[in-house]
Amino acid sequence: MSTQGLISGKEPTRIALSFYDELEGDENELKITMLFNAICLFSAASNIETVEFDYNEQHIALERRITEEWYGRELSNELTEYAMMKQIELLVSAGRELPF
């Protein structure tokens, strides 16, 4: 895996993650994992505006605003890993389309 585009500071930031090894698993589960990782990153740093993933010859880009609308609240560092995962499970099980 490599990371590119991580710039510290208060300017809006884009993070790009590339996975060179083939990721195994159900495609929907992989997308949910990428969504969870993006939500964690958005929650950890308020200046991250875009998180991009390249894996298995696919590209996913998640924007903070769209992800927050999908999630139903502002993403901040007060969220716990457990709360994030439970909210994602709730939204996915309710049939909410993934935000990408």
C-alpha positions as CSV (number, residue, x, y, z in Angstrom):
1,M,0.0,0.0,0.0
2,S,1.2,3.5,-0.7
3,T,-0.1,6.9,0.4
4,Q,0.1,10.0,-1.7
5,G,-1.3,13.5,-1.5
6,L,-1.2,13.8,2.3
7,I,-0.4,17.4,3.1
8,S,-0.5,18.6,6.7
9,G,-1.7,22.0,7.7
10,K,-5.1,23.7,7.6
11,E,-5.6,23.7,3.9
12,P,-8.1,21.3,2.5
13,T,-6.4,18.0,2.0
14,R,-6.7,15.0,-0.3
15,I,-5.5,11.5,0.7
16,A,-4.9,8.8,-1.9
17,L,-4.4,5.2,-0.8
18,S,-3.2,2.6,-3.3
19,F,-3.2,-1.1,-2.7
20,Y,-0.8,-3.0,-4.9
21,D,-1.8,-6.5,-3.8
22,E,-5.1,-7.9,-4.9
23,L,-7.7,-7.5,-2.1
24,E,-9.9,-10.5,-1.6
25,G,-13.5,-10.6,-0.5
26,D,-17.0,-9.7,-1.6
27,E,-17.0,-6.4,-3.6
28,N,-19.7,-4.8,-1.4
29,E,-17.7,-5.8,1.8
30,L,-14.6,-4.2,0.3
31,K,-16.5,-1.0,-0.5
32,I,-17.9,-0.9,3.1
33,T,-14.4,-1.3,4.4
34,M,-13.2,1.6,2.3
35,L,-16.1,3.7,3.4
36,F,-15.3,2.9,7.1
37,N,-11.7,3.8,6.5
38,A,-12.7,7.1,4.9
39,I,-15.0,7.9,7.8
40,C,-12.2,7.3,10.2
41,L,-9.9,9.6,8.3
42,F,-12.5,12.3,8.0
43,S,-13.3,12.0,11.7
44,A,-9.6,12.2,12.7
45,A,-8.7,15.3,10.7
46,S,-11.1,18.2,9.9
47,N,-9.1,19.4,6.9
48,I,-9.4,16.2,4.9
49,E,-11.8,16.9,2.1
50,T,-11.3,13.9,-0.2
51,V,-10.2,10.3,0.4
52,E,-9.3,8.2,-2.7
53,F,-8.7,4.4,-2.9
54,D,-7.1,2.5,-5.7
55,Y,-7.5,-1.3,-5.4
56,N,-8.2,-4.3,-7.7
57,E,-8.0,-2.0,-10.7
58,Q,-10.8,0.2,-9.3
59,H,-10.9,3.8,-8.1
60,I,-13.1,5.1,-5.3
61,A,-13.2,8.8,-4.3
62,L,-15.2,9.9,-1.3
63,E,-15.8,13.6,-0.5
64,R,-16.3,14.7,3.1
65,R,-19.6,16.6,2.3
66,I,-21.2,13.7,0.5
67,T,-20.0,11.2,3.1
68,E,-21.4,13.4,5.9
69,E,-24.7,13.6,4.2
70,W,-24.8,9.9,3.8
71,Y,-23.8,9.3,7.4
72,G,-26.3,11.8,8.7
73,R,-24.0,14.0,10.7
74,E,-20.7,15.9,10.8
75,L,-17.7,13.6,11.1
76,S,-15.5,14.7,14.0
77,N,-13.0,13.1,16.3
78,E,-15.7,12.6,19.0
79,L,-16.9,9.5,17.1
80,T,-15.7,6.1,18.3
81,E,-14.8,3.2,16.1
82,Y,-17.7,1.3,17.5
83,A,-20.2,4.1,16.9
84,M,-19.0,4.5,13.3
85,M,-19.3,0.8,12.5
86,K,-22.8,0.5,14.1
87,Q,-24.0,3.5,12.1
88,I,-22.6,2.1,8.8
89,E,-24.2,-1.3,9.6
90,L,-27.6,0.4,10.4
91,L,-27.5,2.5,7.2
92,V,-26.4,-0.4,4.9
93,S,-29.0,-2.8,6.5
94,A,-31.7,-0.2,5.9
95,G,-30.8,-0.3,2.2
96,R,-29.1,3.1,1.9
97,E,-26.9,3.2,-1.2
98,L,-23.2,3.7,-0.6
99,P,-22.0,7.2,-1.3
100,F,-19.8,6.3,-4.3
